[in-house]
Amino acid sequence: MMKRLRGAALFALFAAAMIAGLASRTMIAASAAQPSPSPTPTPVPTPFMELALIPNGTWQVIIQDKDIQYSKMTLKADGASVTGTWSPDKKSNYYLAGARDGNRLKLDIHTSNAADAPVVGKLEATLDGIADMFGTITLNGVEKPFQGAQHSRVPPPVDTSSPNPGQQPGGANPGGAGYPGGGGYPPH
């Protein structure tokens, strides 16, 4: 009988040790999963603009031909309808009229703003983000790829490398660190 009691006691002791070990593992895992109180950097927000407003404004256009050609295009959106002008060079000025369907633009190119002006070409483009577009311009039967940008819409980069935002890096103040005779330079 003593052997049985001793065996049962050992089994109970072993079971209690196993339960205690499992409980401590759970406690360690739970404490490891707790978030640390250290600050997290806030990501820079992505600029947003309603899709209907993106075509509006002046676009810098680059036509990718054997020689790169720079030009200016001004667009105005009114709902899905888009109108504007395009000046491929100093002598030419074309009128644009068409529509936006989602992020796609399809515009006819006219020689004048008159209702009966002939169509001399077309522009098909994809709006990419808030400040870019790309596609093709076909003028007098010649199709060329292009890209357009509105650089004024792109926000400046955020400088997070400087410990003192708005100040010269490295304490570069006249007579200070970073200047001859200042800290970091041997005396004259």
C-alpha positions as CSV (number, residue, x, y, z in Angstrom):
1,M,0.0,0.0,0.0
2,M,2.9,2.4,0.8
3,K,4.3,1.8,-2.7
4,R,1.0,2.8,-4.2
5,L,0.8,5.9,-2.1
6,R,4.3,6.8,-2.9
7,G,3.7,6.2,-6.6
8,A,0.5,8.3,-6.5
9,A,2.3,11.1,-4.6
10,L,5.2,11.1,-7.2
11,F,2.6,11.2,-10.0
12,A,0.8,14.1,-8.4
13,L,4.1,15.9,-7.8
14,F,5.1,15.3,-11.5
15,A,1.7,16.5,-12.8
16,A,1.9,19.6,-10.6
17,A,5.4,20.4,-11.9
18,M,4.2,20.0,-15.5
19,I,1.2,22.3,-14.9
20,A,3.4,24.9,-13.2
21,G,5.9,24.7,-16.1
22,L,3.2,25.1,-18.7
23,A,1.7,28.1,-16.8
24,S,5.1,29.8,-16.6
25,R,5.6,29.4,-20.3
26,T,2.2,30.9,-21.0
27,M,3.1,33.8,-18.7
28,I,6.4,34.4,-20.4
29,A,4.8,34.3,-23.9
30,A,2.1,36.7,-22.7
31,S,4.6,39.1,-21.3
32,A,6.7,38.9,-24.5
33,A,3.7,39.8,-26.6
34,Q,3.0,43.1,-24.7
35,P,3.8,46.2,-26.8
36,S,6.8,48.3,-25.7
37,P,6.1,51.8,-24.6
38,S,8.7,53.3,-27.0
39,P,7.4,55.9,-29.5
40,T,6.7,54.8,-33.1
41,P,7.6,57.2,-35.9
42,T,4.5,58.5,-37.7
43,P,4.6,57.8,-41.4
44,V,4.4,60.7,-43.8
45,P,0.8,60.9,-45.1
46,T,0.3,60.1,-48.8
47,P,-1.1,63.1,-50.6
48,F,-4.6,62.6,-51.8
49,M,-6.7,64.4,-54.4
50,E,-10.2,63.5,-55.7
51,L,-9.8,61.8,-59.1
52,A,-12.2,64.3,-60.8
53,L,-9.8,67.2,-59.8
54,I,-6.5,65.6,-61.0
55,P,-6.6,66.7,-64.6
56,N,-7.0,70.4,-63.6
57,G,-3.9,72.6,-64.0
58,T,-0.8,73.0,-66.1
59,W,1.1,69.9,-67.1
60,Q,4.8,69.7,-68.2
61,V,4.7,67.2,-71.1
62,I,7.7,65.2,-72.4
63,I,7.2,63.6,-75.8
64,Q,9.6,60.7,-76.2
65,D,10.6,60.8,-79.8
66,K,14.1,60.4,-81.3
67,D,14.7,63.9,-79.8
68,I,12.9,64.6,-76.5
69,Q,10.4,67.4,-76.9
70,Y,9.1,69.5,-73.9
71,S,5.8,71.2,-74.1
72,K,3.0,72.6,-71.9
73,M,-0.6,71.5,-71.6
74,T,-3.4,73.1,-69.5
75,L,-6.4,71.1,-68.7
76,K,-9.8,71.9,-67.0
77,A,-12.1,69.1,-65.8
78,D,-15.9,69.7,-65.4
79,G,-17.2,66.4,-64.1
80,A,-16.1,63.7,-66.7
81,S,-15.7,66.4,-69.4
82,V,-12.1,67.6,-70.0
83,T,-11.0,70.6,-72.1
84,G,-7.8,72.4,-72.5
85,T,-4.9,73.6,-74.7
86,W,-1.6,72.2,-75.7
87,S,1.4,74.1,-77.0
88,P,3.9,71.6,-78.4
89,D,6.2,74.4,-79.5
90,K,6.4,78.2,-79.6
91,K,4.4,78.4,-82.9
92,S,1.7,75.8,-82.4
93,N,-1.4,75.8,-80.2
94,Y,-4.0,73.0,-80.2
95,Y,-7.3,72.8,-78.4
96,L,-8.3,69.6,-76.5
97,A,-11.7,68.2,-75.8
98,G,-12.8,64.9,-74.5
99,A,-13.5,62.9,-71.3
100,R,-12.1,61.2,-68.3
101,D,-13.3,57.7,-67.4
102,G,-11.8,56.8,-64.0
103,N,-8.1,57.4,-64.4
104,R,-8.2,57.3,-68.2
105,L,-8.2,60.4,-70.4
106,K,-9.3,60.4,-74.1
107,L,-9.0,63.8,-75.7
108,D,-9.4,64.9,-79.3
109,I,-6.9,67.4,-80.6
110,H,-8.3,70.3,-82.7
111,T,-6.6,73.2,-84.6
112,S,-9.1,75.7,-83.1
113,N,-11.7,76.1,-80.5
114,A,-14.6,76.4,-83.0
115,A,-17.3,73.8,-82.9
116,D,-16.6,72.6,-86.4
117,A,-12.8,72.5,-86.0
118,P,-11.3,69.4,-87.6
119,V,-9.8,66.7,-85.4
120,V,-6.1,66.4,-86.2
121,G,-5.1,64.0,-83.5
122,K,-5.9,62.4,-80.2
123,L,-4.4,62.0,-76.7
124,E,-4.9,58.9,-74.7
125,A,-3.5,58.9,-71.2
126,T,-3.6,57.2,-67.8
127,L,-3.5,59.4,-64.7
128,D,-1.0,57.9,-62.3
129,G,-1.3,59.3,-58.8
130,I,-1.9,63.0,-58.2
131,A,0.7,64.5,-60.4
132,D,1.6,62.2,-63.2
133,M,0.1,60.9,-66.5
134,F,1.5,58.8,-69.3
135,G,0.2,57.6,-72.7
136,T,0.3,58.4,-76.4
137,I,-0.3,61.5,-78.5
138,T,-1.2,61.0,-82.1
139,L,-0.9,64.1,-84.3
140,N,-1.4,64.0,-88.1
141,G,-1.2,60.2,-88.0
142,V,2.1,60.0,-86.1
143,E,1.8,58.3,-82.6
144,K,4.3,59.2,-79.9
145,P,4.6,58.1,-76.3
146,F,4.5,60.9,-73.7
147,Q,4.5,61.6,-70.0
148,G,3.2,64.6,-68.1
149,A,3.8,65.9,-64.6
150,Q,2.5,68.6,-62.3
151,H,5.6,69.2,-60.2
152,S,3.9,71.8,-58.1
153,R,1.6,69.1,-56.6
154,V,4.4,66.9,-55.3
155,P,5.1,67.8,-51.7
156,P,8.7,68.3,-50.7
157,P,10.5,65.4,-49.0
158,V,10.4,65.3,-45.3
159,D,13.9,65.4,-43.8
160,T,14.0,63.1,-40.8
161,S,17.7,62.7,-40.7
162,S,18.5,65.9,-38.9
163,P,18.2,65.8,-35.1
164,N,17.5,69.6,-35.1
165,P,15.0,70.2,-38.0
166,G,15.4,73.6,-39.5
167,Q,19.0,74.0,-38.4
168,Q,22.2,73.5,-40.3
169,P,23.5,69.9,-40.1
170,G,26.4,69.3,-37.7
171,G,25.9,72.6,-36.0
172,A,27.4,74.4,-39.0
173,N,27.1,77.9,-37.7
174,P,29.7,80.5,-38.4
175,G,32.4,80.1,-35.7
176,G,30.8,76.9,-34.5
177,A,31.3,73.2,-35.3
178,G,31.8,72.6,-39.0
179,Y,33.5,75.9,-39.7
180,P,37.3,76.6,-39.6
181,G,38.2,77.8,-36.1
182,G,35.1,76.3,-34.7
183,G,34.6,73.1,-32.8
184,G,36.1,70.1,-34.6
185,Y,38.9,72.1,-36.2
186,P,42.3,72.7,-34.7
187,P,42.9,76.3,-33.5
188,H,44.7,78.6,-35.9
